Amino acid sequence: MNIIGLNGSPHGKFSQTLRLVMKVLEGAQDSGADIEYIDLSELDINFCRGCGVCYANGKCIYEDDYPELLEKMLYADGIVIGSPNYINNVTAQTKVVLDRMADVIHCQMFSGKYGCSVSTAGGSGAEEIANYLNRALHQMGASTVGLVGVNILGDPCAVTKKEKDASKLGTLLADAIINCEVYPDQEKLHRERAEYMKNLVLVNKDHWTHEYEFWKKSGDIN
Ligand SMILES: Cc1cc2nc3c(=O)[nH]c(=O)nc-3n(C[C@H](O)[C@H](O)[C@H](O)COP(=O)(O)O)c2cc1C
């Protein structure tokens, strides 16, 4: 069982969000997972240009750190994403990665994976940010097991107080992977989205060649 944790904070080892991501990873590790932490702010990842070349050939026009990051995510059974709240949204370091993943969404490449999200905020909105990240993971095909959001509000112990919850979230993530947990509400949405994406790719099959071939290989398109 392999679980990776991404953090979109630019604060490196001083990141508050890092503390939550690490607790989730440690919780998963205690349940037997191999873990890896990735600081997104250390990666060189360009903005998506919306050119659609990845839909056509599965490769981006940019030669940067994204393909290796994607490889790691595709290899992982579980994905943890963390971002602080920056102006009521994820950080640019996080969003630049998500924007590169439209091909993953069209092909529902995270189908069968599990994920969860964490966030910290100076004042408010941490749970909303983590919820947004979980929705992004779900959109890619993953099932999500929960979230932890911490609004710090000047309390130096705010993150410490939630570390146990983050650790439990990691255990939950590992257990979901081990037991191939099924969440009926999420499954219904996955099925509906897969149907929608498959039809979208079919309509565009003449120029979205890679995505058409991907669905064909999965046996869902003749
Ligand atoms: C540019 C910037 C924008 C921010 N926007 C918000 C905000 O909209 N709401 C909020 O509650 N905190 C905001 N914060 C505070 C961060 O969310 C908070 O300090 C967070 O814990 C930082 O996490 P990190 O240490 O992992 O980077 C902002 C901080 C910065 C630097």
The ligand as a Tripos MOL2 file, in Angstrom:
@<TRIPOS>MOLECULE
LIG
   31    33     1     0     0
SMALL
NO_CHARGES

@<TRIPOS>ATOM
      1 C1         -1.3130   35.4050    0.6080 C.3       1 LIG1
      2 C2         -2.0390   34.8490    1.7910 C.ar      1 LIG1
      3 C3         -3.4110   34.7570    1.7570 C.ar      1 LIG1
      4 C4         -4.1370   34.2850    2.8520 C.ar      1 LIG1
      5 N1         -5.4970   34.2350    2.7940 N.ar      1 LIG1
      6 C5         -6.1970   33.8200    3.8790 C.ar      1 LIG1
      7 C6         -7.6230   33.8520    3.8600 C.ar      1 LIG1
      8 O1         -8.2720   34.2230    2.8820 O.2       1 LIG1
      9 N2         -8.2790   33.4100    4.9660 N.ar      1 LIG1
     10 C7         -7.6150   32.9870    6.0890 C.ar      1 LIG1
     11 O2         -8.2550   32.6030    7.0540 O.2       1 LIG1
     12 N3         -6.2580   32.9340    6.1180 N.ar      1 LIG1
     13 C8         -5.5260   33.3540    5.0590 C.ar      1 LIG1
     14 N4         -4.1530   33.3220    5.0750 N.ar      1 LIG1
     15 C9         -3.4610   32.7200    6.2310 C.3       1 LIG1
     16 C10        -3.0210   31.2630    5.9550 C.3       1 LIG1
     17 O3         -4.0960   30.4880    5.4990 O.3       1 LIG1
     18 C11        -2.4890   30.6270    7.2410 C.3       1 LIG1
     19 O4         -1.4270   31.3770    7.7490 O.3       1 LIG1
     20 C12        -2.0790   29.1960    7.0120 C.3       1 LIG1
     21 O5         -2.0620   28.4900    8.2360 O.3       1 LIG1
     22 C13        -0.6880   29.0760    6.3740 C.3       1 LIG1
     23 O6         -0.3900   27.7230    6.2100 O.3       1 LIG1
     24 P1          1.0960   27.2070    5.9110 P.3       1 LIG1
     25 O7          1.9240   27.5450    7.1350 O.co2     1 LIG1
     26 O8          0.9350   25.7380    5.7330 O.co2     1 LIG1
     27 O9          1.5700   27.9020    4.6950 O.co2     1 LIG1
     28 C14        -3.4340   33.8200    4.0050 C.ar      1 LIG1
     29 C15        -2.0300   33.8990    4.0210 C.ar      1 LIG1
     30 C16        -1.3360   34.4210    2.9400 C.ar      1 LIG1
     31 C17         0.1680   34.5090    2.9720 C.3       1 LIG1
@<TRIPOS>BOND
     1     1     2 1
     2     2     3 ar
     3     2    30 ar
     4     3     4 ar
     5     4     5 ar
     6     4    28 ar
     7     5     6 ar
     8     6     7 ar
     9     6    13 1
    10     7     8 2
    11     7     9 ar
    12     9    10 ar
    13    10    11 2
    14    10    12 ar
    15    12    13 ar
    16    13    14 ar
    17    14    15 1
    18    14    28 ar
    19    15    16 1
    20    16    17 1
    21    16    18 1
    22    18    19 1
    23    18    20 1
    24    20    21 1
    25    20    22 1
    26    22    23 1
    27    23    24 1
    28    24    25 2
    29    24    26 1
    30    24    27 1
    31    28    29 ar
    32    29    30 ar
    33    30    31 1
@<TRIPOS>SUBSTRUCTURE
     1 LIG1         1 GROUP 0 **** ****
